[in-house]
């Protein structure tokens, strides 16, 4: 764990987690939806999600 593991989530981090649980319900491919919603590549998104899932604050926000 890093020094930010217990830090509160930012608005962007909460939005990323919420998106991860709902992107599949739309008709847009995930990489395109990520680009549109967050102005980042699928790779950048994946890195951020991977870092987020290890944080306690993320587990509190969305245990799944």
C-alpha positions as CSV (number, residue, x, y, z in Angstrom):
1,X,0.0,0.0,0.0
2,X,1.1,3.5,-0.7
3,X,0.9,6.6,1.4
4,X,-2.4,7.6,-0.2
5,X,-4.2,4.3,0.6
6,X,-6.3,6.0,3.3
7,X,-6.7,9.4,1.7
8,X,-10.2,10.4,0.7
9,X,-11.1,9.8,-2.9
10,X,-11.1,12.7,-5.3
11,X,-14.1,13.5,-7.5
12,X,-12.3,11.9,-10.4
13,X,-11.6,8.8,-8.5
14,X,-15.2,8.4,-7.4
15,X,-16.3,9.0,-11.0
16,X,-13.9,6.3,-12.3
17,X,-15.2,3.8,-9.8
18,X,-18.8,4.6,-10.6
19,X,-18.0,4.3,-14.4
20,X,-16.4,0.9,-13.9
21,X,-19.6,-0.5,-12.4
22,X,-21.8,0.8,-15.1
23,X,-20.0,1.2,-18.5
24,X,-21.3,-2.1,-19.8
25,X,-24.9,-1.0,-19.7
26,X,-24.4,1.4,-22.6
27,X,-23.9,0.7,-26.2
28,X,-20.6,2.5,-26.6
29,X,-17.4,0.4,-26.5
30,X,-15.5,0.9,-23.2
31,X,-12.4,2.5,-24.6
32,X,-14.5,5.0,-26.5
33,X,-16.6,5.8,-23.5
34,X,-13.5,6.3,-21.4
35,X,-12.1,8.7,-23.9
36,X,-15.4,10.6,-24.1
37,X,-16.1,10.6,-20.3
38,X,-12.6,11.2,-18.9
39,X,-10.5,12.4,-21.8
40,X,-7.9,9.7,-21.3
41,X,-6.8,6.5,-23.0
42,X,-8.0,3.1,-22.0
43,X,-4.5,2.4,-20.8
44,X,-4.4,5.5,-18.6
45,X,-7.8,4.5,-17.3
46,X,-6.7,1.0,-16.6
47,X,-3.6,2.2,-14.6
48,X,-5.8,4.5,-12.5
49,X,-8.4,1.7,-11.8
50,X,-5.6,-0.7,-10.9
51,X,-4.2,1.8,-8.4
52,X,-7.6,2.6,-7.0
53,X,-8.7,-0.9,-6.3
54,X,-6.0,-1.4,-3.7
55,X,-7.1,1.6,-1.6
56,X,-9.2,1.3,1.5
57,X,-11.2,4.4,0.5
58,X,-12.2,2.8,-2.8
59,X,-13.4,-0.3,-0.9
60,X,-15.5,1.9,1.4
61,X,-17.0,3.7,-1.7
62,X,-17.8,0.6,-3.6
63,X,-17.0,-2.8,-2.1
64,X,-17.5,-4.6,-5.4
